[in-house]
Amino acid sequence: MERVTGVSLVLGEKLNLPGISLESLRKGAILHDIGKIGMPDSILLKPGKLTKEEYEEIKKHSRIGYELCKGLKSLGMGVDLILNHHEKLDGSGYPRGLKGDEIDMPSRILAVSDIFDALISSRNYRKALDIHKAFKILWSEVKEGKIDGDVVEALVKEYGNGDHDFFINPKMSQLVS
């Protein structure tokens, strides 16, 4: 959660999101996976590949999180990010199958940050990928029309410009205040 939030905020700044959108991005990123609280550990902690049925179950976390948080006025547009962070530009995402311009920039940023974090983190079913392999996978997702190339380009440029440790352990105290 911390790395997803930190990377999202850096990308939001690099992509010139206005302040209110950055604040929504911060709140949505912090809570983007809160719906997993409704998922059984047998799925969340499974050491192998999910079955089709298990995958369908895990896909519900976006909607569950949205339902949990939609009444929280302080989240503002951040609640929409909880719902939309798995949407894909080609319409293949979930839960609503949004396409192209139906997906706002904060949701696009959060999607890339979340995928990136998943790739460079160890999971029950695989070791963390090195950052260059993660970038290669992100670029393949761009070529397939699934995620925003401008967001991935900003991520790669930010990595090339400096603090590589940020991508492993973001300095949350500086990014989330």
Protein Blocks (a to p, Z undefined) as FASTA:
>chain_A
ZZmmmmmmmmmmmnopafklmmmmmmmmmmmmmmmmmpcfklmmocbdcdfklmmmmmmm
mmmmmmmmmmmmklmmmlmmmmmmmccfklpacfkopahjlpcfklmmmmmmmmmmmmmp
ccfkbccddfklmmmmmmmmmmnomacfklmmmmmmmmmnmcfklmmmccfklmmZZ
